[in-house]
Amino acid sequence: MDEVIISDTNVFRLGIDVGSTTVKLAVLDHEDKLLYNTYCRHHADLWQTLEGLLKDLYHTVGAIKIKAAVTGSGGIAISERLHLPFVQEVIAGCKAAERYIPHVNVMIELGGEDAKLTFFDNGPDQRMNGICAGGTGAFIDQMALLLKTDAAGLDELAKHSQVIYPIAARCGVFAKTDIQALLNEGARKEDIAASVFQAVVNQTIGGLASGRKIKGNVGFLGGPLYFLPQLRRRFQETLGLQDSNMIVPENAQVYVAVGAALSTEKQSISLVQLLERCHKGQTKNKLSENRLEPLFSDDTAYN
């Protein structure tokens, strides 16, 4: 990434994408150039992860002035605590796509626990499945554990596949049953890995396209589609896409954060102020956690 050049007159735009499994930051300059981005799993500790990423940003760029906005499935409460505008993630993703890849006809985005499909012909037609994590990044993580690997290991295995087996992606429980049966029958892990990716493809297309044909230039966004080439390959083969129709932006894993940055409002604050708000928000979050009353008041009651 190019060195960030700071001047006293620069006001940068920061997009914060708080997803179900990751936090992403994207910083744009006044020409919409992406100057800084980061992508990190939060392991359900949103505030501490966000504060750590903002500190890393501060150590990189200093006390810059920023306009900021928040997006993502976990972003509403954080935007309220930080006093920042919130942008719905489908809107943010579309905004980034329209700005940087205007020739895209269809956009597929996979997140940690949701999937999105947007048709751009004749105006955006946005579709999102956020009710169940089936066929998403979390689903891939769960299936990888059955094969005693992680998502990257699953991708490596899938490179050497020869056979695709039917696996249910609508429900993780059913998928695990299918995979365990295949393992018991002696199926190769390489083939099971590719079959998991194919199940994700089938769930995305069948659940979101609803019969509408996915054609033209297709963009692939989100962490799973950015980090897992074999998953993209399954989409490409299933949809019959040529390489020239496959659009994988350089920073596809943070595109929604970029869209949030493009959606910032006029009011600006310093990065130091934002860090202070984040620290206060984390403290307030810890104090406001609801805890159940203990079953026993002391050892005597327990005994």
Residue pairs with C-beta under 8 A, 6 or more apart in sequence:
1 35
1 36
1 37
2 35
4 27
4 35
4 36
4 60
4 61
6 61
6 62
6 64
10 29
10 30
10 64
10 65
11 30
11 64
11 65
11 66
11 67
11 268
12 27
12 28
12 29
12 35
12 61
12 64
12 65
12 66
12 67
13 27
13 28
13 29
13 66
13 67
13 68
13 261
13 262
13 264
14 25
14 26
14 27
14 57
14 66
14 67
14 68
14 69
14 261
14 264
14 271
14 274
15 24
15 25
15 26
15 27
15 28
15 68
15 69
15 70
15 71
15 92
15 256
15 257
15 258
15 259
15 260
15 261
15 262
15 263
15 264
16 23
16 24
16 25
16 50
16 68
16 69
16 70
16 71
16 72
16 75
16 78
16 84
16 257
16 260
17 23
17 24
17 25
17 26
17 70
17 71
17 72
17 75
17 89
17 92
17 254
17 256
17 257
17 260
18 42
18 46
18 50
18 70
18 71
18 72
18 73
18 74
18 75
18 78
19 72
19 73
19 74
19 111
19 112
19 113
20 73
20 74
20 111
20 112
20 113
20 114
20 133
20 138
21 41
21 42
21 111
21 112
21 113
21 137
21 138
21 141
22 39
22 40
22 41
22 42
22 112
22 223
23 39
23 40
23 42
23 46
23 49
23 50
23 53
24 37
24 38
24 39
24 40
24 72
24 253
24 254
24 256
24 257
25 36
25 37
25 38
25 53
25 54
25 57
25 254
25 257
26 34
26 36
26 37
26 251
26 254
26 257
26 258
26 260
26 261
27 34
27 35
27 36
27 37
27 57
27 61
27 66
27 261
28 34
28 35
28 258
28 261
28 262
29 35
32 99
32 100
32 262
34 251
34 258
35 61
36 57
36 60
36 61
37 251
37 254
37 257
37 258
38 53
38 56
38 57
38 254
39 223
39 253
39 254
40 49
40 52
40 53
41 49
42 48
42 49
42 50
43 49
46 74
46 78
47 78
47 278
47 281
47 282
47 285
48 282
50 78
50 278
51 275
51 278
51 279
51 282
54 271
54 274
54 275
54 278
55 275
57 271
58 271
58 272
58 275
61 271
62 271
63 270
63 271
63 272
64 270
64 271
65 268
65 269
65 270
65 271
66 268
66 269
66 270
66 271
66 274
67 264
67 265
67 266
67 267
67 268
68 82
68 84
68 261
68 264
68 269
68 274
69 79
69 84
69 85
69 86
69 87
69 260
69 261
69 263
69 264
69 265
70 76
70 78
70 79
70 82
70 84
70 85
70 86
70 87
70 260
71 86
71 87
71 88
71 89
71 92
71 256
71 257
71 259
71 260
71 263
72 89
72 256
73 89
73 111
73 113
73 114
73 130
75 86
75 89
76 86
78 281
79 85
79 86
80 86
81 277
81 280
81 281
81 284
81 285
82 274
82 277
82 278
82 281
83 277
85 263
85 264
85 265
87 95
87 259
87 260
87 263
89 111
89 116
89 256
90 116
90 118
90 126
90 128
91 126
91 259
91 263
92 256
92 257
92 258
92 259
92 260
92 262
92 263
93 107
93 109
93 116
93 118
93 221
93 255
93 256
93 259
94 107
94 118
94 120
94 124
94 126
94 259
95 259
95 262
95 263
96 255
96 256
96 258
96 259
96 262
97 104
97 107
97 118
97 120
97 219
97 221
97 255
97 259
98 120
99 262
100 249
100 258
101 217
101 219
101 247
101 249
103 217
103 247
104 120
104 217
104 218
104 219
104 247
105 119
105 120
105 121
105 215
105 216
105 217
105 218
106 117
106 118
106 119
106 120
106 214
106 215
106 216
106 217
106 218
106 219
107 116
107 117
107 118
107 120
107 218
107 219
107 220
107 221
108 115
108 116
108 117
108 204
108 214
108 218
108 219
108 220
108 221
108 225
108 235
109 115
109 116
109 117
109 118
109 220
109 221
109 222
109 225
109 255
109 256
110 116
110 136
110 137
110 200
110 204
110 221
110 222
110 223
110 224
110 225
110 231
111 136
111 137
111 222
111 223
111 224
112 133
112 136
112 137
112 138
112 223
113 130
113 133
113 136
113 137
113 138
114 128
114 129
114 130
114 133
114 136
115 128
115 129
115 135
115 136
115 203
115 204
115 207
115 208
116 126
116 127
116 128
116 129
116 208
117 126
117 127
117 128
117 204
117 208
117 209
117 214
118 124
118 125
118 126
118 127
119 125
119 212
121 216
125 212
127 208
127 209
127 210
128 208
129 135
129 207
129 208
132 170
132 171
133 139
133 172
134 169
134 170
134 171
134 172
134 175
134 203
135 169
135 170
135 199
135 200
135 202
135 203
135 204
135 207
136 200
136 224
137 151
137 222
137 223
137 224
139 169
139 172
139 175
139 200
140 151
140 154
140 196
140 197
140 200
140 224
140 228
140 231
141 150
141 151
142 172
142 175
142 176
143 154
143 172
143 175
143 176
143 179
143 196
144 150
144 151
144 153
144 154
144 196
146 176
146 179
146 180
146 183
147 153
147 154
147 157
147 179
147 189
147 192
147 193
149 157
151 224
151 227
151 228
152 227
152 228
154 193
154 196
154 197
154 228
155 193
155 227
155 228
155 229
155 230
155 231
157 189
157 190
157 192
157 193
157 194
158 190
158 193
158 194
158 196
158 197
158 230
158 231
159 190
159 230
160 190
161 188
161 190
161 191
161 193
161 194
161 195
162 188
162 190
162 191
163 187
163 188
163 191
163 195
164 191
164 194
164 195
164 198
165 178
165 182
165 187
165 191
165 192
165 195
166 178
166 195
166 199
167 175
167 178
167 179
167 182
167 192
167 195
167 196
167 198
167 199
168 174
168 175
168 177
168 178
168 199
169 175
169 199
169 200
169 202
169 203
170 203
170 207
175 196
175 199
179 192
179 196
182 192
182 195
183 189
183 192
193 230
194 230
194 234
197 228
197 230
197 231
197 233
197 234
198 234
198 238
200 224
200 231
200 234
201 231
201 234
201 235
201 238
202 238
204 235
205 214
205 238
205 239
214 239
215 239
216 245
217 245
217 247
218 235
218 239
218 241
218 245
218 246
218 247
219 247
219 248
219 249
219 252
220 226
220 232
220 235
220 246
220 247
220 248
220 252
221 249
221 252
221 253
221 255
221 256
222 252
222 253
222 255
222 256
223 253
224 231
225 231
225 232
225 235
225 248
225 252
226 248
226 252
226 253
227 253
232 246
232 248
235 241
236 243
236 246
249 255
251 258
296 302
